[in-house]
């Protein structure tokens, strides 16, 4: 897909470099599914509790969360 450099820059920009390196090696297929389907949608009236801001898929299941829910689920 030729997006490695762009994805690496974006991961570094949000401070996920250490997280990504651990997860990528342990759960490669799940990690690729997560990154391939991850969407962050901000509206004009956005807050950390706005529902359905973070979208992604894992093991074929769709997830839609607020930033707060996402951060808690991932331990941030």
PyMOL CGO cylinders between C-alpha atoms (Angstrom):
from pymol import cmd
from pymol.cgo import CYLINDER

trace = [
    CYLINDER, 0.00, 0.00, 0.00, 3.07, 2.23, 0.23, 0.3, 1, 1, 1, 1, 1, 1,
    CYLINDER, 3.07, 2.23, 0.23, 1.91, 4.09, 3.35, 0.3, 1, 1, 1, 1, 1, 1,
    CYLINDER, 1.91, 4.09, 3.35, 4.54, 2.94, 5.85, 0.3, 1, 1, 1, 1, 1, 1,
    CYLINDER, 4.54, 2.94, 5.85, 6.32, 6.31, 6.17, 0.3, 1, 1, 1, 1, 1, 1,
    CYLINDER, 6.32, 6.31, 6.17, 3.06, 8.24, 6.56, 0.3, 1, 1, 1, 1, 1, 1,
    CYLINDER, 3.06, 8.24, 6.56, 1.68, 5.80, 9.14, 0.3, 1, 1, 1, 1, 1, 1,
    CYLINDER, 1.68, 5.80, 9.14, 4.99, 5.83, 11.05, 0.3, 1, 1, 1, 1, 1, 1,
    CYLINDER, 4.99, 5.83, 11.05, 4.94, 9.66, 11.16, 0.3, 1, 1, 1, 1, 1, 1,
    CYLINDER, 4.94, 9.66, 11.16, 1.34, 9.72, 12.37, 0.3, 1, 1, 1, 1, 1, 1,
    CYLINDER, 1.34, 9.72, 12.37, 2.00, 7.11, 15.06, 0.3, 1, 1, 1, 1, 1, 1,
    CYLINDER, 2.00, 7.11, 15.06, 4.98, 9.13, 16.28, 0.3, 1, 1, 1, 1, 1, 1,
    CYLINDER, 4.98, 9.13, 16.28, 2.99, 12.38, 16.18, 0.3, 1, 1, 1, 1, 1, 1,
    CYLINDER, 2.99, 12.38, 16.18, 0.39, 11.04, 18.63, 0.3, 1, 1, 1, 1, 1, 1,
    CYLINDER, 0.39, 11.04, 18.63, 2.97, 9.42, 20.90, 0.3, 1, 1, 1, 1, 1, 1,
    CYLINDER, 2.97, 9.42, 20.90, 2.18, 5.79, 20.11, 0.3, 1, 1, 1, 1, 1, 1,
    CYLINDER, 2.18, 5.79, 20.11, 5.62, 4.67, 18.89, 0.3, 1, 1, 1, 1, 1, 1,
    CYLINDER, 5.62, 4.67, 18.89, 6.35, 2.41, 21.89, 0.3, 1, 1, 1, 1, 1, 1,
    CYLINDER, 6.35, 2.41, 21.89, 2.80, 1.04, 21.92, 0.3, 1, 1, 1, 1, 1, 1,
    CYLINDER, 2.80, 1.04, 21.92, 2.84, 0.32, 18.19, 0.3, 1, 1, 1, 1, 1, 1,
    CYLINDER, 2.84, 0.32, 18.19, 6.19, -1.50, 18.26, 0.3, 1, 1, 1, 1, 1, 1,
    CYLINDER, 6.19, -1.50, 18.26, 5.05, -3.85, 21.04, 0.3, 1, 1, 1, 1, 1, 1,
    CYLINDER, 5.05, -3.85, 21.04, 1.61, -4.51, 19.60, 0.3, 1, 1, 1, 1, 1, 1,
    CYLINDER, 1.61, -4.51, 19.60, 2.75, -4.93, 16.00, 0.3, 1, 1, 1, 1, 1, 1,
    CYLINDER, 2.75, -4.93, 16.00, 5.11, -7.74, 16.86, 0.3, 1, 1, 1, 1, 1, 1,
    CYLINDER, 5.11, -7.74, 16.86, 2.71, -9.62, 19.16, 0.3, 1, 1, 1, 1, 1, 1,
    CYLINDER, 2.71, -9.62, 19.16, -0.59, -9.30, 17.32, 0.3, 1, 1, 1, 1, 1, 1,
    CYLINDER, -0.59, -9.30, 17.32, 0.26, -8.43, 13.73, 0.3, 1, 1, 1, 1, 1, 1,
    CYLINDER, 0.26, -8.43, 13.73, -3.04, -9.40, 12.07, 0.3, 1, 1, 1, 1, 1, 1,
    CYLINDER, -3.04, -9.40, 12.07, -5.20, -7.66, 14.68, 0.3, 1, 1, 1, 1, 1, 1,
    CYLINDER, -5.20, -7.66, 14.68, -2.97, -4.61, 14.59, 0.3, 1, 1, 1, 1, 1, 1,
    CYLINDER, -2.97, -4.61, 14.59, -3.22, -4.32, 10.81, 0.3, 1, 1, 1, 1, 1, 1,
    CYLINDER, -3.22, -4.32, 10.81, -6.99, -4.72, 10.96, 0.3, 1, 1, 1, 1, 1, 1,
    CYLINDER, -6.99, -4.72, 10.96, -7.19, -2.00, 13.63, 0.3, 1, 1, 1, 1, 1, 1,
    CYLINDER, -7.19, -2.00, 13.63, -4.95, 0.45, 11.74, 0.3, 1, 1, 1, 1, 1, 1,
    CYLINDER, -4.95, 0.45, 11.74, -6.60, -0.28, 8.38, 0.3, 1, 1, 1, 1, 1, 1,
    CYLINDER, -6.60, -0.28, 8.38, -10.05, 0.52, 9.74, 0.3, 1, 1, 1, 1, 1, 1,
    CYLINDER, -10.05, 0.52, 9.74, -9.29, 3.25, 12.31, 0.3, 1, 1, 1, 1, 1, 1,
    CYLINDER, -9.29, 3.25, 12.31, -11.20, 6.51, 11.80, 0.3, 1, 1, 1, 1, 1, 1,
    CYLINDER, -11.20, 6.51, 11.80, -11.30, 9.62, 13.95, 0.3, 1, 1, 1, 1, 1, 1,
    CYLINDER, -11.30, 9.62, 13.95, -14.26, 11.85, 13.14, 0.3, 1, 1, 1, 1, 1, 1,
    CYLINDER, -14.26, 11.85, 13.14, -14.53, 15.29, 14.70, 0.3, 1, 1, 1, 1, 1, 1,
    CYLINDER, -14.53, 15.29, 14.70, -17.61, 17.44, 14.33, 0.3, 1, 1, 1, 1, 1, 1,
    CYLINDER, -17.61, 17.44, 14.33, -18.02, 21.15, 15.09, 0.3, 1, 1, 1, 1, 1, 1,
    CYLINDER, -18.02, 21.15, 15.09, -19.51, 20.38, 18.51, 0.3, 1, 1, 1, 1, 1, 1,
    CYLINDER, -19.51, 20.38, 18.51, -16.82, 17.95, 19.63, 0.3, 1, 1, 1, 1, 1, 1,
    CYLINDER, -16.82, 17.95, 19.63, -15.81, 17.00, 23.20, 0.3, 1, 1, 1, 1, 1, 1,
    CYLINDER, -15.81, 17.00, 23.20, -13.94, 14.07, 24.75, 0.3, 1, 1, 1, 1, 1, 1,
    CYLINDER, -13.94, 14.07, 24.75, -17.29, 12.46, 25.59, 0.3, 1, 1, 1, 1, 1, 1,
    CYLINDER, -17.29, 12.46, 25.59, -18.90, 12.89, 22.15, 0.3, 1, 1, 1, 1, 1, 1,
    CYLINDER, -18.90, 12.89, 22.15, -20.04, 9.39, 21.13, 0.3, 1, 1, 1, 1, 1, 1,
    CYLINDER, -20.04, 9.39, 21.13, -18.96, 7.65, 17.92, 0.3, 1, 1, 1, 1, 1, 1,
    CYLINDER, -18.96, 7.65, 17.92, -15.82, 9.75, 17.35, 0.3, 1, 1, 1, 1, 1, 1,
    CYLINDER, -15.82, 9.75, 17.35, -13.41, 6.81, 17.19, 0.3, 1, 1, 1, 1, 1, 1,
    CYLINDER, -13.41, 6.81, 17.19, -14.30, 3.99, 14.77, 0.3, 1, 1, 1, 1, 1, 1,
    CYLINDER, -14.30, 3.99, 14.77, -12.35, 0.77, 14.18, 0.3, 1, 1, 1, 1, 1, 1,
    CYLINDER, -12.35, 0.77, 14.18, -12.80, -2.95, 13.62, 0.3, 1, 1, 1, 1, 1, 1,
    CYLINDER, -12.80, -2.95, 13.62, -11.22, -5.90, 15.46, 0.3, 1, 1, 1, 1, 1, 1,
    CYLINDER, -11.22, -5.90, 15.46, -11.85, -9.54, 14.60, 0.3, 1, 1, 1, 1, 1, 1,
    CYLINDER, -11.85, -9.54, 14.60, -14.51, -8.36, 12.16, 0.3, 1, 1, 1, 1, 1, 1,
    CYLINDER, -14.51, -8.36, 12.16, -16.50, -6.51, 14.85, 0.3, 1, 1, 1, 1, 1, 1,
    CYLINDER, -16.50, -6.51, 14.85, -17.18, -2.77, 14.46, 0.3, 1, 1, 1, 1, 1, 1,
    CYLINDER, -17.18, -2.77, 14.46, -16.45, -0.48, 17.43, 0.3, 1, 1, 1, 1, 1, 1,
    CYLINDER, -16.45, -0.48, 17.43, -17.59, 3.14, 17.86, 0.3, 1, 1, 1, 1, 1, 1,
    CYLINDER, -17.59, 3.14, 17.86, -16.42, 5.03, 20.93, 0.3, 1, 1, 1, 1, 1, 1,
    CYLINDER, -16.42, 5.03, 20.93, -15.87, 8.45, 22.42, 0.3, 1, 1, 1, 1, 1, 1,
    CYLINDER, -15.87, 8.45, 22.42, -12.28, 9.52, 23.00, 0.3, 1, 1, 1, 1, 1, 1,
    CYLINDER, -12.28, 9.52, 23.00, -12.75, 8.88, 26.72, 0.3, 1, 1, 1, 1, 1, 1,
    CYLINDER, -12.75, 8.88, 26.72, -14.05, 5.34, 26.13, 0.3, 1, 1, 1, 1, 1, 1,
    CYLINDER, -14.05, 5.34, 26.13, -11.23, 4.63, 23.68, 0.3, 1, 1, 1, 1, 1, 1,
    CYLINDER, -11.23, 4.63, 23.68, -8.55, 5.91, 26.07, 0.3, 1, 1, 1, 1, 1, 1,
    CYLINDER, -8.55, 5.91, 26.07, -9.92, 3.86, 28.96, 0.3, 1, 1, 1, 1, 1, 1,
    CYLINDER, -9.92, 3.86, 28.96, -10.16, 0.70, 26.85, 0.3, 1, 1, 1, 1, 1, 1,
    CYLINDER, -10.16, 0.70, 26.85, -6.55, 1.05, 25.69, 0.3, 1, 1, 1, 1, 1, 1,
    CYLINDER, -6.55, 1.05, 25.69, -5.19, 2.09, 29.08, 0.3, 1, 1, 1, 1, 1, 1,
    CYLINDER, -5.19, 2.09, 29.08, -4.22, 5.64, 28.16, 0.3, 1, 1, 1, 1, 1, 1,
]
cmd.load_cgo(trace, "trace")
